[in-house]
Amino acid sequence: MTARRGLFVAPFDALADPRVVGDLAAEAEAAGWEGFFVWDHLQYGDRVTEIADVWTCCAAVAMRTERMVFGPMVTPLARRRPQVLARQAASLAVLSGERFVLGLGLGDDWVGEFSDYGDEPDPKARARLLDEGLEALTGYLAGGFQPAPRVPIWLAGRFPNKAPMRRAARHDGFFVIGLDGPEALDVVTGDLAGHEPKAGFEVVVDLQPDQDVAPWLDRGASWVLTRIGPYDLDVDDVRRLVEAGPRP
C-alpha cells in the first residue's frame, strides 16, 4: 500500500499565527495532502523568536478542513496533565469529526524546553512520566470522560532507540525520527513486527522538502510527511510548496 502524504509544520515566526496555519491547512487539503501535523514547542533556540500554541493551531485546522487528518506532532506528555490533555484531545476529535491524531513523545531539553520552566529535564524520569501519563490518558479517552470519541495515539521516538518502538507498538502508530535512509525503515518495520502491533498500526516518517520521496514509498511506512521549518520560514515560499501538492 502506498504511503499517505502529509505536512509536518513548525508554527514558528512567519507561521506563528493560527490564522495563517488554518489557511495553509485549507490550501493543503485542496492540493491533495492528507495530513497536517503541527510541532508543539515552548521555545526553539535563538533562531526562532515567535511560536504559536499548538492547540489553537489544531482548532484552526479542524475548522478550516473537512477530510484531512491532523494533530500535534509531538506533545511531550511529561509536562502535561493527562486529564486536561484528554479533554483537549476529545474536544478536537469532536470538533473535527474524529480526524484528530494525538502525537506524543518524550521531548528533548536541548534548548531548555523543560529545564527553563521547572519541568523534568532528565529523559529517564520523563520516560517514566510518559508511561504513567499514557496509562491515565488512555483510561480517560476510553470512556473515563465523556464524550469519548476515538483518538488515535502515535508515539514518537528516535532511531535506533528501542524503548519508543516498544511503547508505540501498544498504541496506534510510531513516528520514527532520525532515519538515515530508507533502508533503516526496513529495520524499523522488521523490528516492529516482533511487537505485534494492532491492525491498522501507522508507521510515520518525515523528510525535508528537497529529499527524494520515491525511495521511501511502498517500504512499510503508512505516512510520509514533508517537513516545513523550523528556520527562516517565509509564508509565500511555504504556500508555494503546499499548493504544489505531494510530489510523487
Secondary structure, DSSP 8 states (H G I E B T S, - for coil): ---EEEEEE--BGGG--HHHHHHHHHHHHHTT--EEEE---S---TT---B--HHHHHHHHHHH-SS-EEEES-EEGGGS-HHHHHHHHHHHHHHHTS-B-EEEE----TTSTTGGGTS---HHHHHHHHHHHHHHHHHIIIIISSS-----EEEEEETT-SHHHHHHHTSSEEEEE---SHHHHHHHHHHHHTT---TT-EEEEEE-TTS--GGGTTSS-SEEEEEE-SSS--HHHHHHHHHT----
